Amino acid sequence: MNTQEIVAKLWNLCNVLRDDGITYHQYVTELTYILFLKMAKETYTEDPIPEDCRWDALRDLRGLDLKNHYKKVLDKLGTETQGRVREIYAGAATNIDEPKNLEKIITSIDELDWFSAKEEGLGSLYEGLLEKNANEKKSGAGQYFTPRVLIDVMTRLVKPQPGERCN
């Protein structure tokens, strides 16, 4: 599965959430929280994540049980974990109101071979979603701002030093 196919599938999930009153930017945030858990499972890096907050715990729930558990997961990851996980989920909350929509996202992400896009980079997925959003808006492309929490995590990971340039 290439990046364009993955973006198309993710965009279809965005359409599901739009019916639930979720804006594009809220969708990207929701997707980020969920994809992080899926990626941790796929890359065998779930150790910093409490067992009841891991991908399999979400994947195995349905309906209102899933929605209630997901809210608890977001809170727990933002308050009871350490390091990068805590930074990503600090203050996290969901805007998904309809349990069946959350269930559809979890199920669809679980079936998605998103990791096959790693050659082009996961940033390509994000850029693809930005492009789809710009094409759908009557006003065309606009300005997009990277969430502060993501900027902070990226900066800590890259560890830039005074005098260095990013190209």
C-alpha positions in Angstrom: 0.0 0.0 0.0 1.5 3.3 -1.0 1.2 6.7 0.7 -1.6 8.0 -1.6 -3.7 4.9 -0.9 -3.2 5.3 2.9 -4.1 9.0 2.7 -7.3 8.2 0.8 -8.3 5.7 3.5 -7.5 8.3 6.3 -9.4 10.9 4.4 -12.4 8.6 4.2 -12.3 8.4 8.0 -12.2 12.2 8.2 -15.5 12.2 6.3 -17.0 9.9 8.9 -15.9 12.3 11.7 -17.1 15.3 9.8 -20.7 14.0 10.3 -19.9 13.9 14.0 -19.1 17.6 14.0 -15.3 17.1 14.1 -13.3 19.7 12.2 -10.3 18.8 10.1 -7.8 20.0 12.6 -9.5 18.1 15.4 -9.5 15.0 13.2 -5.7 15.3 12.7 -5.3 15.5 16.5 -7.5 12.5 17.1 -5.7 10.6 14.4 -2.3 11.4 16.0 -3.3 10.1 19.4 -4.7 6.9 17.9 -1.8 6.3 15.4 0.8 6.8 18.1 -0.7 3.8 20.0 -0.9 1.7 16.8 2.7 2.6 15.9 3.9 1.7 19.4 2.4 -1.7 18.9 3.7 -2.2 15.4 7.3 -1.1 16.4 7.3 -3.1 19.7 7.8 0.1 21.7 4.8 -0.2 24.0 6.8 -0.5 27.2 6.3 3.1 28.4 2.5 2.7 27.8 0.4 1.1 30.6 -1.0 -2.2 29.5 -4.6 -1.0 29.8 -3.8 2.0 27.5 -2.2 0.0 24.7 -3.6 -0.6 21.2 -5.0 -4.1 21.9 -7.0 -2.7 24.8 -8.7 -0.2 22.5 -9.1 -2.6 19.6 -11.0 -5.2 21.7 -13.7 -2.8 23.0 -16.9 -1.6 21.3 -19.5 1.1 21.6 -19.8 3.1 24.7 -17.3 0.9 26.5 -14.7 2.0 23.9 -15.6 5.7 24.1 -15.4 5.7 27.9 -12.2 3.7 28.0 -10.6 6.0 25.3 -11.3 9.0 27.4 -9.6 7.3 30.4 -6.6 6.3 28.2 -6.1 9.9 27.0 -6.2 11.2 30.6 -3.9 8.5 32.0 -1.3 8.8 29.2 -1.2 12.6 29.8 -1.0 12.4 33.6 0.4 9.0 34.8 3.2 8.3 32.2 6.6 9.8 31.7 8.8 11.3 29.0 7.6 11.5 25.4 4.3 9.7 26.0 3.3 12.2 28.7 4.4 15.1 26.5 2.3 13.9 23.5 -0.9 13.3 25.6 -0.6 16.2 28.1 -4.1 17.8 28.1 -5.4 15.3 25.5 -9.1 15.1 25.1 -11.4 13.6 22.5 -14.0 15.5 20.4 -15.5 12.3 19.1 -19.1 12.2 20.4 -20.5 9.1 18.7 -19.0 5.8 19.9 -19.6 4.1 16.5 -17.3 6.7 14.9 -14.5 6.0 17.3 -15.0 2.3 16.8 -14.8 2.7 13.0 -11.6 4.7 13.3 -10.0 2.1 15.6 -11.1 -0.8 13.3 -10.0 1.0 10.2 -6.6 2.0 11.6 -6.1 -1.6 12.8 -6.7 -2.9 9.3 -4.5 -0.3 7.7 -1.0 -1.2 6.6 0.2 2.3 7.4 3.7 1.2 8.2 4.3 0.3 4.5 4.6 4.1 3.9 7.7 4.4 6.1 10.0 4.7 3.0 8.4 8.0 2.1 8.0 9.0 5.7 4.9 9.5 7.9 5.3 13.2 7.2 4.1 12.4 3.7 0.8 11.1 5.2 0.3 14.3 7.0 1.2 16.4 3.9 -1.3 14.3 1.9 -4.0 15.0 4.4 -3.2 18.8 4.2 -3.4 18.6 0.4 -6.8 16.9 0.5 -8.1 19.4 2.9 -6.8 22.3 0.8 -8.4 20.9 -2.3 -11.7 20.4 -0.6 -11.9 24.0 0.8 -13.4 26.5 -1.6 -10.7 29.0 -0.5 -7.9 26.6 -1.5 -4.7 26.1 0.4 -4.3 28.1 3.6 -1.9 28.4 6.4 -1.4 25.4 8.6 0.2 25.5 12.0 2.0 22.6 13.7 0.6 22.1 17.2 3.0 23.4 19.9 3.2 20.0 21.7 4.4 18.4 18.4 7.0 21.2 17.9 8.3 20.8 21.4 8.7 17.0 21.0 10.4 17.3 17.6 12.8 19.9 19.0 13.8 17.7 21.9 14.3 14.8 19.6 16.5 16.7 17.1 18.4 18.6 19.9 19.5 21.5 17.8 22.6 23.4 19.0 23.3 27.1 18.7 24.7 28.0 15.3 23.3 24.9 13.5 21.0 25.4 10.5 18.1 23.2 9.4 17.8 22.8 5.7 
